[in-house]
Amino acid sequence: MISFDPLWRTLASRNMNKGDLQKITGLSSATIAKLSKNESVTLDVVDRICKGLEVPICDVVEMRPDSASNGS
């Protein structure tokens, strides 16, 4: 599962909010909502966030094991 928790931590550490992210990146409110729900977005979106915030991808997204996976 993909998680955007690192993005929210990055924003918080910079005293920024989702509106600030939207202004910096030009992303739509629908895309910001998808990020908030850990839904799929394109790599272009992730790239725009990384470039806009000037951070590596690890400050935006992380992979977590699916809770439904059984390890096989």
C-alpha positions in Angstrom: 0.0 0.0 0.0 1.2 3.5 -0.8 1.0 6.1 2.0 1.4 9.8 1.6 2.1 10.2 5.4 5.6 11.5 4.7 4.1 14.3 2.6 1.9 15.4 5.5 4.8 15.3 7.9 6.9 17.3 5.4 4.2 19.9 5.1 3.7 20.1 8.9 7.5 20.5 9.5 7.3 23.5 7.1 4.2 25.0 8.7 2.4 24.4 5.4 -1.1 23.0 4.6 -2.8 21.4 1.7 -3.8 24.8 0.3 -0.1 25.8 0.2 0.7 22.5 -1.5 -1.9 23.2 -4.1 -0.6 26.7 -4.8 3.0 25.5 -5.1 2.3 22.5 -7.4 -0.8 23.7 -9.3 -2.5 20.4 -8.5 -6.3 20.2 -8.5 -8.3 20.0 -5.3 -9.4 16.5 -6.5 -5.8 15.4 -6.7 -5.1 16.8 -3.2 -8.2 14.9 -2.0 -6.8 11.6 -3.5 -3.5 12.2 -1.7 -5.4 12.7 1.5 -7.1 9.3 1.1 -3.9 7.5 0.0 -5.5 6.9 -3.4 -3.5 6.3 -6.5 -2.0 9.2 -8.3 0.4 9.3 -11.3 4.1 9.6 -10.9 3.9 13.0 -12.6 1.9 14.2 -9.6 4.6 12.8 -7.2 7.3 14.4 -9.4 5.5 17.8 -9.3 5.3 17.6 -5.5 9.0 16.7 -5.1 10.0 19.5 -7.4 7.7 22.0 -5.8 8.8 21.2 -2.3 12.4 20.5 -3.4 12.5 17.2 -1.5 13.4 13.6 -2.4 10.6 11.1 -3.1 11.0 9.6 0.4 9.7 12.8 1.9 6.5 12.4 -0.1 5.6 8.7 -0.3 6.3 5.4 1.4 5.3 1.8 0.7 3.7 -0.2 3.4 2.7 -3.8 3.4 -0.9 -4.5 2.4 -2.9 -5.5 5.5 -4.6 -8.1 3.3 -1.3 -9.8 2.2 -0.4 -13.0 3.9 3.4 -12.9 3.1 3.2 -15.4 0.3 
